[in-house]
Amino acid sequence: MTPGLQRLLITGGAGFIGSNFVRHWLQTHGTPVVVLDALTYAGNRANLGDLEAQFSDQLTFVKGDIGDRPLVESLLQQNNIDTVVHFAAESHVDRSILGPGAFVQTNVVGTFTLLEAFRQYWRDLGQPDQMRFHHVSTDEVYGSLSPADPAFYRTHPLRPQ
Ligand SMILES: NC(=O)c1ccc[n+]([C@@H]2O[C@H](COP(=O)([O-])OP(=O)(O)OC[C@H]3O[C@@H](n4cnc5c(N)ncnc54)[C@H](O)[C@@H]3O)[C@@H](O)[C@H]2O)c1
C-alpha cells in the first residue's frame, strides 16, 4: 500500500461518490475513516448505514461543514489523519444558476478552508512526505479525454470547459 493512507478524513462521504468510496475503502483496505458531511439535500447518512454497523470500529461519522476550520482542525489532530479525500461539494450545476452562493461558499471558501487547515497541520507535523490531500473534482477542470488518451495527471494544464 502507498505510504500514508492509514487514517483518512473523507469529506462528502454521505454523497453519491463519497459514500461509494467509503464502502470501497472499508471493504478493501479497512483502515480507519472519519467522514465529515454537512448532510445537505444531497447527503444521506443512510448511504453509510450498513457500513456504520459493519465497520463500527473503523468508521466515524461527523455532521459538520468543511468551512468550519476549528472543527476540521480538531478532526485532523484528534484522529491523526494522514490523508484527506475531499468529495464535499455543491455538485448539481443547474442549482448554481438559481443559487450560486452555496456553491461559492462550499466549493471555493470551504475547499480553501480545508486546504489551509491541512497545510497548517502538515507543517506542524514537520511536513511528512507520506501525507496527501486528494481533491475529487470534475473532468471539466482538465478538459476532455478520449478513451484511448492517457489519464490526466495533476501537472496537466488546466483547460476548464
Ligand atoms: N456524480 C458524478 O457523476 C461526478 C462526476 C465527476 C465529478 N464529480 C465530483 O465529485 C464530487 C462529489 O460528487 P457527488 O456526485 O458525490 O456529489 P453529491 O452532491 O452526491 O454529494 C456531495 C456531498 O457533500 C456534502 N456537502 C455539501 N456541502 C458540504 C459542506 N459545506 N461541508 C460538508 N459536506 C458538504 C453533501 O451533504 C453530500 O453528501 C464533486 O466535486 C463532483 O463535482 C461527480
The ligand as a Gaussian input file, in Angstrom:
#p B3LYP/6-31G(d) Opt

LIG

0 1
 N      -21.509000      12.407000      -9.635000
 C      -20.758000      12.465000     -10.730000
 O      -21.076000      11.865000     -11.772000
 C      -19.459000      13.240000     -10.723000
 C      -18.652000      13.218000     -11.850000
 C      -17.451000      13.907000     -11.842000
 C      -17.058000      14.596000     -10.708000
 N      -17.857000      14.631000      -9.612000
 C      -17.394000      15.389000      -8.447000
 O      -17.229000      14.542000      -7.311000
 C      -17.553000      15.267000      -6.127000
 C      -18.655000      14.521000      -5.364000
 O      -19.765000      14.345000      -6.244000
 P      -21.095000      13.587000      -5.788000
 O      -21.830000      13.249000      -7.030000
 O      -20.784000      12.509000      -4.806000
 O      -21.872000      14.777000      -5.043000
 P      -23.150000      14.727000      -4.093000
 O      -23.892000      16.000000      -4.320000
 O      -23.879000      13.431000      -4.235000
 O      -22.516000      14.720000      -2.633000
 C      -21.886000      15.850000      -2.070000
 C      -21.809000      15.617000      -0.565000
 O      -21.140000      16.750000       0.013000
 C      -21.844000      17.135000       1.187000
 N      -21.609000      18.571000       1.420000
 C      -22.034000      19.603000       0.658000
 N      -21.619000      20.759000       1.176000
 C      -20.875000      20.461000       2.274000
 C      -20.150000      21.222000       3.213000
 N      -20.095000      22.563000       3.141000
 N      -19.498000      20.578000       4.201000
 C      -19.533000      19.219000       4.291000
 N      -20.225000      18.438000       3.438000
 C      -20.878000      19.048000       2.444000
 C      -23.308000      16.815000       0.896000
 O      -24.079000      16.676000       2.076000
 C      -23.166000      15.493000       0.124000
 O      -23.171000      14.371000       0.986000
 C      -17.980000      16.665000      -6.594000
 O      -16.861000      17.531000      -6.547000
 C      -18.407000      16.429000      -8.035000
 O      -18.270000      17.601000      -8.825000
 C      -19.036000      13.958000      -9.588000

